[in-house]
Amino acid sequence: MKRFVIIDGNSLLFRAFFAMREMVTRDGIYTQGVFAFINMLNKILEDYHPDYIAVAFDMKAPTFRHTAYPEYKAGRLKTPMELLSQIPLMQEVLQAMNITVLEKEGFEADDLIGTMTAKAADAGLESLIITGDKDALQLVGENTYVVLNRKGMTDFDLYDLEKMQERYGLTPQEFIDLKGLMGDKSDNIPGIPGVGEKKGITLLKEYGSVEGVVAHADEIKGKLGENVRANLEEAELSKWLATIKRDVELPVSWPELAYGEPDYDRLIALYKKLEFKKFLQNLERQTPDEVTVEPEKDLLEGVKEVSYEDLLDSLKNNRTLIIEMDTDDNHKQLPEVKGVRLYNPEQMHYAECTVTPLDFEIRMGSLLDKEPELVGLGLKPMAYTLLQYGMDRFTLHHDVEVAEYLLDPNRSKYNLTNMFLHYANETLDGEDAQKRLMALDCIYRKQLPALEEKGMLSLFRDCEMPLIRTIAGMESQGMKINPEMLKSAGEELDTQIAKLEAEVFEEAGTTFNINSPKQLGEVLFETMGIPYPKKTKGKNKYSTAADVLEKLEEDYPVVSKVLMFRKASKLKSTYVDGLLGLIGSDGRIHPHFNQTVAATGRLSCTEPNLQNIPIRDENGRNIRKAFMVSEPENVFVGSDYSQIELRLMAALSGDPVLLEAFRTGEDIHRLTASRVFDIPMEDVTPLDRSRAKAVNFGVIYGMSGFGLSENLGITRKDAQRYIDDYFEKHQAVKDYLDRQVEIGKENFEVKTIMGRIRQIPEFKSRRYMDQQLAARLAMNSPIQGSAADIIKVAMNKVDAELREREMKSKLVLQIHDELIVEAVPEELEQVEELLRRNMENAVELSVPLDCDMHSGKTWFDLK
C-alpha cells in the first residue's frame, strides 16, 4: 500500500520556533523555526519514505468557524512577527523540495488534512498525519494514523484505532464529542463548564454522544446536571466547531503530490540565504552529479601556484599578503611551526612551504623583510609565535575573525566556513588550503565596507588591530612564578580543605561526597532538616548552587563551611595545581588573552584565567604572591582606573552633580550616600558609603529593587526607595538610561563611545525575563563597553611607546581596568609617567580619567 504523509505546517512550525534558541542571519532573517522544521521533515522523509506528501497551512483570512462564532480563537496571544515572517520562508523551502503546500481561504489546515486523508482512503492509500494538535485524533481510521508531537521536536506518539481505545477508550468519532463536552480554552470553544476529560468520557460511555447527552440532560444529577442543562446549545456548538471538515474542494491530484527529487539549484540558493550550513553540506552528499555545490567559479580562476621564493620575489614592499601559519601556539615551550601558506592577491600567486625549527626564522625573516601588510584569520597565535622567535617587526593589517567579532559580537565562534557562506553564499572545503586563502581574501574585501557602513572601521583599525600585537606581546613576555610558593599555598589549602571536610561531617553526623550536589542536598535538607530556601525542587530535587546556600550560611554554620570548602577546593585545583601545570620552560606563565569572546568588548583570559584570582580572599592573595618580577632589581608598576564606569556614567548622562563631583575630586560614594539617604556629608558612616556604592553600581547595571535588596540584605521596599531617590536626585542619569533602552528597542543594539555595537536580540522576545535582560544590557553595555574601549586604547598606547622608545620595561598584564608593567630600575620614573599619561589621556571625556598607581616586587604588592 502506498503511503501519503501530510503535515500540519502551522502547528509544527510554531512548536519548532519555540523549541529552538533564536537564530538570525547576518541580514536579520529569523530562521530557527524553519531550521527545526526542516530537521524534523528530513527525519520524517527518512523514517516514513512517503510516496505522496503535502504540508497544510492556515491562512490569515477568517474561516467559516469565525463567521459562525466570532469568538472562535479569540484571546489568543498575537503570533510574534519573528514567527510569522518564517511561514513564507518555510513555504519557499517546501516548494524548492517539490513538496506541495496546501492552503485555502476560509478553512483551517485541519480541514485540508481531513479532506486529503479522506481522499487518500478512497484511493486506497495509507495516511500519516504529522501534527502537534490533538484535534487530528478524530481523523484516525483503518489506514489513517496520527503521529502526534508531544513536546520538543523529537517526542512523538503514533495513534491508530487501538491506541485511541487504549488512551481514551473512545472511537475517533467519539473524540469529537469529547471536545464538544470539554470545550477548548486554547481555541475559545466553550464546552460545558466543569466537564473535563474524565467527566466527559464518563458521559460519553453513558449516553454515546453530545446529542445523547442533550437528549438525556434531565437525567443527569447534581451540579454536573445543572451545568449540562444550562449549556446544551454551547455543547452542540462546541462539537460543530471541533469537527474537522472532510469535504473541502481542493483541486489537487495525486501525481502533483508525488514525492520526488527537489529543485537542487533553488534549494541551494535558499539554504545559502538562510545560512543553513548543515543542510548545504547534506545536499553536497545527496545531489546528483549534474548538480554540484561548489565555490564561486572565479574563486580560483587565474590563481597560479608558485614556489615560496618566487612569490617573495614577486611581492612588492608594503603590499597586502594573505597568510596562514600552521603553529601549535605552545605557551609552555617554543611554539612549533609546520608550515606557512601565502597568497599575493596583486599577482594572484599562491605558495606554501613546510618549515623546520632550523629554517623557520630564515624563511619568515625573508618574508618580513618585504614588510607585507598581513591578512588572516586569528592572527594572534602567529604574532605570538613570531615574538617567541624574536621577530618583532611585522604589520598585522586585517584579521577577519576580529572584524567579524565587531560586526557580530554575540557569536560564540568565528570560523572561516561560516563567514565565507555569509559573504560569498558558498560552502567551503576547510581542508583545501588554497581555497581557504582565496576565501580569506574574499571575506577581507567584503568586511571593509561592512565595517565602514556600521561606523566601526576606525575602531577596527586604530584599536582592535593594534591590540593583537599588544596582547601577543603580553603573552610572549609572561610573568615569572615561584613554584615553591605555589606548592606551599597548596599545602595550606589542603590542610584547610581537610579541616573543613571533617567539620562538615561532624555537624552532619555522616560522611558523604561534599562535591556531589545530589548527596550534599540530601544531607543538608533531609538528614539535617535545614529548610530548603526555594519554593520548588528541580529534577535533581535540591539545588546546592551558591546563590541558594548563601541565603542559609548566616543561620547554619555547616552551610558556611561547605561554601568555604568549595572555595578552597577550587583555588587548589584551578589556581595551584592548574598554575603548576602551566609553567613554561622559562619559569614563566604565558596566559592566553582572548579578544573575540566577550560581547561587551572586554578581554578574557584563559590557561590560566588570571582575571579570576580572588584579591579579597587570603588564599587568593597568597597565590598572587607567587607572581614575581623576573629580575630581583625589577619592579611591577600597576595603574588602575579609578571608578571608570561611574565616570563614564557622569560623562554620558551629563549629570551636573556627578560631573562636578568628579571634577573636584569628591568621594562619589559618600556624595551619593549623603544625597540619597539625606545625611550630611560629615555624618556618612562606612556602612552608609558601602550601601551607596552598591546603589551607584546597581544603577549602572540596571539592577532592580529585588536585586539591590539581595545585594545589601535589606527589604525590597527599602532597596527600591534607594533607587527611586537616586533617580529623583539624578534625573539626567535616569533620562540617559531610559534613552538607551528606547534605542535598544528601536534598533536592537546600542553603541559605546567609540562606536562598538552591542546587539541585543532579547528585545525581540515576548518573554518578560528576556525583555528585562534586554533593558539591563541596553543600560550597561554602553558604559561597560566604553570602559573596555578605553583600556584597550590605553594599553595599545603604553605598549607602542615602550617599543618605540626601545625601553627594556614591558607590559605584562591587563586585568579589567588595570595595566601592569614590569619595569627595570633605571626606567621606573619614565614608566610611571608614560603609564599615567597614556591611561589618563586615552580618550577625551568631560570628566578626568584618574588612575591609582602602585608598585611592588610581586603581583600581590600592587594592592
SULLINBEL-V407161 format. One record per residue. N is the residue number from 1. BURIAL is + if it has 24 or more other ideal C-beta (glycine too) atoms within 12 Angstrom, else -. Layout:
((N | BURIAL) (N | BURIAL))
This chain:
((1 | -) (2 | -) (3 | +) (4 | +) (5 | +) (6 | +) (7 | +) (8 | +) (9 | +) (10 | +) (11 | +) (12 | +) (13 | +) (14 | +) (15 | +) (16 | +) (17 | +) (18 | +) (19 | +) (20 | +) (21 | -) (22 | +) (23 | +) (24 | +) (25 | +) (26 | +) (27 | -) (28 | -) (29 | +) (30 | +) (31 | +) (32 | +) (33 | +) (34 | +) (35 | +) (36 | +) (37 | +) (38 | +) (39 | +) (40 | +) (41 | +) (42 | +) (43 | -) (44 | +) (45 | +) (46 | -) (47 | -) (48 | +) (49 | -) (50 | +) (51 | +) (52 | +) (53 | +) (54 | +) (55 | +) (56 | +) (57 | +) (58 | +) (59 | +) (60 | -) (61 | -) (62 | -) (63 | +) (64 | -) (65 | +) (66 | -) (67 | -) (68 | -) (69 | +) (70 | -) (71 | -) (72 | +) (73 | -) (74 | -) (75 | -) (76 | -) (77 | -) (78 | -) (79 | -) (80 | -) (81 | -) (82 | +) (83 | +) (84 | -) (85 | +) (86 | +) (87 | +) (88 | +) (89 | +) (90 | +) (91 | +) (92 | +) (93 | +) (94 | +) (95 | -) (96 | +) (97 | +) (98 | +) (99 | +) (100 | +) (101 | +) (102 | +) (103 | +) (104 | +) (105 | -) (106 | -) (107 | +) (108 | +) (109 | +) (110 | +) (111 | +) (112 | +) (113 | +) (114 | +) (115 | +) (116 | +) (117 | +) (118 | +) (119 | +) (120 | +) (121 | -) (122 | -) (123 | -) (124 | -) (125 | +) (126 | +) (127 | +) (128 | +) (129 | +) (130 | +) (131 | +) (132 | +) (133 | +) (134 | +) (135 | +) (136 | +) (137 | +) (138 | +) (139 | +) (140 | +) (141 | +) (142 | -) (143 | +) (144 | +) (145 | +) (146 | +) (147 | +) (148 | +) (149 | +) (150 | -) (151 | -) (152 | -) (153 | +) (154 | -) (155 | -) (156 | +) (157 | +) (158 | +) (159 | +) (160 | +) (161 | +) (162 | -) (163 | -) (164 | +) (165 | -) (166 | -) (167 | -) (168 | +) (169 | -) (170 | +) (171 | +) (172 | +) (173 | +) (174 | +) (175 | +) (176 | +) (177 | +) (178 | +) (179 | +) (180 | +) (181 | +) (182 | +) (183 | +) (184 | +) (185 | -) (186 | -) (187 | +) (188 | -) (189 | +) (190 | +) (191 | +) (192 | +) (193 | -) (194 | -) (195 | +) (196 | -) (197 | -) (198 | -) (199 | +) (200 | +) (201 | +) (202 | -) (203 | +) (204 | +) (205 | -) (206 | -) (207 | +) (208 | -) (209 | +) (210 | +) (211 | -) (212 | +) (213 | +) (214 | +) (215 | -) (216 | -) (217 | +) (218 | -) (219 | -) (220 | +) (221 | -) (222 | -) (223 | -) (224 | +) (225 | -) (226 | -) (227 | +) (228 | +) (229 | +) (230 | -) (231 | +) (232 | +) (233 | -) (234 | +) (235 | +) (236 | +) (237 | +) (238 | +) (239 | +) (240 | +) (241 | +) (242 | +) (243 | +) (244 | +) (245 | +) (246 | +) (247 | -) (248 | +) (249 | -) (250 | +) (251 | -) (252 | +) (253 | -) (254 | -) (255 | -) (256 | -) (257 | +) (258 | -) (259 | +) (260 | -) (261 | -) (262 | +) (263 | -) (264 | +) (265 | -) (266 | -) (267 | +) (268 | +) (269 | -) (270 | +) (271 | +) (272 | +) (273 | +) (274 | +) (275 | +) (276 | +) (277 | +) (278 | -) (279 | +) (280 | +) (281 | -) (282 | -) (283 | +) (284 | +) (285 | -) (286 | -) (287 | +) (288 | -) (289 | -) (290 | -) (291 | -) (292 | -) (293 | +) (294 | -) (295 | +) (296 | -) (297 | -) (298 | -) (299 | +) (300 | +) (301 | -) (302 | -) (303 | +) (304 | -) (305 | +) (306 | -) (307 | -) (308 | +) (309 | -) (310 | -) (311 | +) (312 | +) (313 | -) (314 | +) (315 | +) (316 | -) (317 | -) (318 | -) (319 | +) (320 | +) (321 | +) (322 | +) (323 | +) (324 | +) (325 | +) (326 | +) (327 | +) (328 | -) (329 | +) (330 | -) (331 | +) (332 | +) (333 | -) (334 | +) (335 | +) (336 | -) (337 | +) (338 | -) (339 | +) (340 | +) (341 | +) (342 | +) (343 | +) (344 | +) (345 | +) (346 | -) (347 | +) (348 | +) (349 | +) (350 | +) (351 | +) (352 | +) (353 | +) (354 | -) (355 | +) (356 | -) (357 | -) (358 | -) (359 | -) (360 | +) (361 | -) (362 | -) (363 | +) (364 | +) (365 | -) (366 | +) (367 | +) (368 | +) (369 | -) (370 | +) (371 | -) (372 | +) (373 | +) (374 | +) (375 | +) (376 | +) (377 | +) (378 | +) (379 | +) (380 | +) (381 | +) (382 | +) (383 | +) (384 | +) (385 | +) (386 | +) (387 | +) (388 | +) (389 | +) (390 | -) (391 | +) (392 | +) (393 | -) (394 | +) (395 | +) (396 | +) (397 | +) (398 | +) (399 | +) (400 | +) (401 | +) (402 | +) (403 | +) (404 | +) (405 | +) (406 | +) (407 | +) (408 | +) (409 | +) (410 | +) (411 | +) (412 | -) (413 | -) (414 | +) (415 | +) (416 | +) (417 | +) (418 | +) (419 | +) (420 | +) (421 | +) (422 | +) (423 | +) (424 | +) (425 | +) (426 | +) (427 | +) (428 | +) (429 | -) (430 | -) (431 | -) (432 | -) (433 | +) (434 | +) (435 | +) (436 | +) (437 | +) (438 | +) (439 | +) (440 | +) (441 | +) (442 | +) (443 | +) (444 | +) (445 | -) (446 | +) (447 | +) (448 | +) (449 | -) (450 | +) (451 | +) (452 | -) (453 | -) (454 | +) (455 | -) (456 | +) (457 | +) (458 | -) (459 | +) (460 | +) (461 | +) (462 | -) (463 | +) (464 | +) (465 | +) (466 | +) (467 | +) (468 | +) (469 | +) (470 | +) (471 | +) (472 | +) (473 | +) (474 | +) (475 | +) (476 | +) (477 | +) (478 | +) (479 | +) (480 | +) (481 | +) (482 | +) (483 | +) (484 | -) (485 | +) (486 | +) (487 | -) (488 | -) (489 | +) (490 | +) (491 | -) (492 | +) (493 | +) (494 | -) (495 | -) (496 | +) (497 | +) (498 | -) (499 | -) (500 | +) (501 | +) (502 | -) (503 | -) (504 | +) (505 | +) (506 | -) (507 | +) (508 | +) (509 | -) (510 | -) (511 | -) (512 | +) (513 | -) (514 | +) (515 | -) (516 | -) (517 | +) (518 | -) (519 | +) (520 | +) (521 | +) (522 | +) (523 | +) (524 | +) (525 | +) (526 | -) (527 | -) (528 | +) (529 | -) (530 | +) (531 | -) (532 | +) (533 | +) (534 | -) (535 | -) (536 | -) (537 | -) (538 | -) (539 | -) (540 | -) (541 | -) (542 | +) (543 | +) (544 | +) (545 | -) (546 | -) (547 | -) (548 | +) (549 | +) (550 | +) (551 | -) (552 | +) (553 | +) (554 | -) (555 | -) (556 | +) (557 | -) (558 | +) (559 | +) (560 | -) (561 | +) (562 | +) (563 | +) (564 | +) (565 | +) (566 | +) (567 | +) (568 | +) (569 | +) (570 | +) (571 | +) (572 | +) (573 | -) (574 | +) (575 | +) (576 | +) (577 | +) (578 | +) (579 | +) (580 | +) (581 | -) (582 | +) (583 | +) (584 | +) (585 | -) (586 | -) (587 | -) (588 | +) (589 | +) (590 | +) (591 | +) (592 | +) (593 | +) (594 | +) (595 | +) (596 | +) (597 | +) (598 | +) (599 | +) (600 | +) (601 | +) (602 | +) (603 | +) (604 | +) (605 | +) (606 | -) (607 | +) (608 | +) (609 | +) (610 | +) (611 | +) (612 | -) (613 | +) (614 | -) (615 | +) (616 | -) (617 | -) (618 | -) (619 | +) (620 | +) (621 | +) (622 | +) (623 | +) (624 | +) (625 | +) (626 | +) (627 | +) (628 | +) (629 | +) (630 | +) (631 | -) (632 | -) (633 | -) (634 | +) (635 | +) (636 | +) (637 | +) (638 | +) (639 | +) (640 | +) (641 | +) (642 | +) (643 | +) (644 | +) (645 | +) (646 | +) (647 | +) (648 | +) (649 | +) (650 | +) (651 | +) (652 | +) (653 | +) (654 | -) (655 | +) (656 | -) (657 | +) (658 | +) (659 | +) (660 | -) (661 | +) (662 | +) (663 | -) (664 | -) (665 | -) (666 | +) (667 | +) (668 | +) (669 | +) (670 | +) (671 | +) (672 | +) (673 | +) (674 | +) (675 | +) (676 | +) (677 | +) (678 | -) (679 | -) (680 | -) (681 | -) (682 | -) (683 | -) (684 | +) (685 | -) (686 | -) (687 | -) (688 | +) (689 | +) (690 | -) (691 | +) (692 | +) (693 | +) (694 | +) (695 | +) (696 | +) (697 | +) (698 | +) (699 | +) (700 | +) (701 | +) (702 | +) (703 | +) (704 | +) (705 | +) (706 | -) (707 | +) (708 | +) (709 | +) (710 | -) (711 | +) (712 | +) (713 | -) (714 | +) (715 | -) (716 | -) (717 | -) (718 | -) (719 | +) (720 | -) (721 | -) (722 | +) (723 | +) (724 | -) (725 | +) (726 | +) (727 | +) (728 | -) (729 | +) (730 | +) (731 | -) (732 | +) (733 | +) (734 | +) (735 | -) (736 | +) (737 | +) (738 | -) (739 | -) (740 | +) (741 | +) (742 | -) (743 | +) (744 | +) (745 | -) (746 | -) (747 | -) (748 | +) (749 | +) (750 | +) (751 | +) (752 | +) (753 | +) (754 | +) (755 | +) (756 | +) (757 | +) (758 | +) (759 | +) (760 | +) (761 | +) (762 | +) (763 | +) (764 | +) (765 | +) (766 | -) (767 | -) (768 | -) (769 | -) (770 | -) (771 | -) (772 | -) (773 | +) (774 | +) (775 | +) (776 | +) (777 | +) (778 | +) (779 | +) (780 | +) (781 | +) (782 | +) (783 | +) (784 | +) (785 | +) (786 | +) (787 | +) (788 | +) (789 | +) (790 | +) (791 | +) (792 | +) (793 | +) (794 | +) (795 | +) (796 | +) (797 | +) (798 | +) (799 | +) (800 | -) (801 | +) (802 | +) (803 | +) (804 | -) (805 | -) (806 | -) (807 | +) (808 | -) (809 | +) (810 | +) (811 | +) (812 | +) (813 | +) (814 | +) (815 | +) (816 | +) (817 | +) (818 | +) (819 | +) (820 | +) (821 | +) (822 | +) (823 | +) (824 | +) (825 | -) (826 | -) (827 | +) (828 | +) (829 | -) (830 | +) (831 | +) (832 | +) (833 | +) (834 | +) (835 | +) (836 | +) (837 | -) (838 | +) (839 | +) (840 | +) (841 | -) (842 | +) (843 | +) (844 | -) (845 | +) (846 | -) (847 | +) (848 | +) (849 | +) (850 | +) (851 | +) (852 | -) (853 | +) (854 | +) (855 | +) (856 | -) (857 | +) (858 | +) (859 | +) (860 | +) (861 | -) (862 | +) (863 | +))
